[in-house]
Structure formats: C-alpha cells, structure tokens
Amino acid sequence: VLGVTFVSEGVSFALKGNPASVSSTFIGPHCKIGANCRLQESYIAEKCTLAENVTVLFSLIAENCFVGSNSVIEKGCIIGPGVTLGEGAHIPSGVFVIHKGFFWRIVASAAVRP
C-alpha cells in the first residue's frame, strides 16, 4: 500500500498469489480484492469484487460491482452501480459504463455484460 490509501472495514485481500498493489486509493466496506490487482488513484465503493489480475487506473467503481479476472479499467472511467464486467474486459479511458450494458461511449468488448 502506497500513498494516501483508505481501506474500509470488512475489506478482504486474496491470501494466495501475489499481493495487490494499492496506491492512493479508497476501498469501501466489504470489498474483495483478488491477487495481483493494481489499484492506482481510484475509488472503489462498497461491496465490490475485483477478481485476480485486475488493473484500475484513476477511475471510480460504484457499489455492488464485479470485475472479472484479467480486466483493465483505464484512466478516467466510471463504472456504475451493480455492473458486472466479465473476464478479460478492457474499458478504454474516459468511458462511463452503466447498468444493463448501456454506454455513454461505445466499448468494443464482448466481455462486458449487464
């Protein structure tokens, strides 16, 4: 953990594999963070699950979201409440993803589902 990072109560980190790298990030209550995740200057709201090998850069993930393994959320993204991103999702910079798979900007990734 580097920089000013806040980890809320009930957050769990994977005990197997490489530890997550967390820098200047807020992690809300009751989140689950998988092995080898990289979280940089982001906000992860309550009850989110990030599977292993997830990268989140300078973005916001709202409550009750799931991000599948090997996914990347680039700079300046907002992932709305209750969104599920499938394994290997790639969300380009500046994209808003809201519930039920509707986008503010088109995302070319079959791994994104409502």
N, C-alpha and C positions, 0 to 999 in steps of 0.2 A: 504494500500500500504506500503510495507516494502522494505528495501534495496535500491539499486540504480535502480530505475524504471523510464522508459521514456514512457509517453503516448502522442502520436501524436495528431494533430488537427483532429477534427471530430470523435473521438472515443466515442462510447456510451456504457454505462453500464446499465443493467436492473435496473429498479426502483422498481420492485416488488420482493419479496422474499429476501433471504439473499444476502448481497453484495458479489462480487467476492473477493477472496484473491489473491493479486498480489505481488510477491516478486522477486526483481532483474530481471525484465523482460522488454523487449522492445515491445511496441504495436504500430504498424504502423497506418498511417492515415485511417480514415473511417472504422475502425473495429467495430464490435458489439459483446459485451461480455455479456453473459447471467448470470442469478442469480446463486449464489453458485458455480461459477467456481473457480478453483485453478490453478494459473499460477506461476510456480517456475523456475527461471533462464532459461527463454525461449525467443525466438524471434518470434513474430507474425507479419508477413508482412502485407502490406496494403490490405484493402477491404476484410478481413476475418470475418467470422461469427462463433462464438462459442455459441452454444445453452446452456441451463441451465445444471448445474452439470457436466461440462467438466473439466477434470484434464489434464494438460500439464506439464511434468516434464523435465527440461534440454533438450529441443528439439526445432526444427525450423519448423515453418509452413510458407510456401511460400505464395505469394499473391493469392487473389481470391479463398480461400478455405472455405469450410463449414464443421464444425464438429458438428454432431448431439448430442442431449442431452444424458446424462449419459455415455459419452465416456471417455476413458482413453488413453492417449498417454504417454508411459513410457519413461524413460531416453534415450537420445541419438538418437532419431528418427528424420528423415527429411521427411516432408510431402510436396511433390512437388506442383508447381503452378496449381491452378484450380481443385484440388482434392476434392471430396465430401466423407466424412465418415458418414455413416448412424448412426442412433440412436443406442446407446449401443456398438459402435465399441471399440475394445480393441487392441491397437497396442503395441506389446511387445518391449522391449528395443532393440535399435540398428537397427530398421527396416527403410528402405527407401521405401516410397510409392510414385510412380509417376503416372501421369495422365493416365487414361484408365485402371486402376486396375492392372498394371504390377508392380511386386515387385522385389526388389533385394534379398529378402529372403521371403520364403513362410509365409503367415499370415493366420491363421485359424480363420477367422471371416466372416460370411456371411453378416455382416453389412457394409463391405467395398464395395463400388461400384464406377464405373467410373463417 
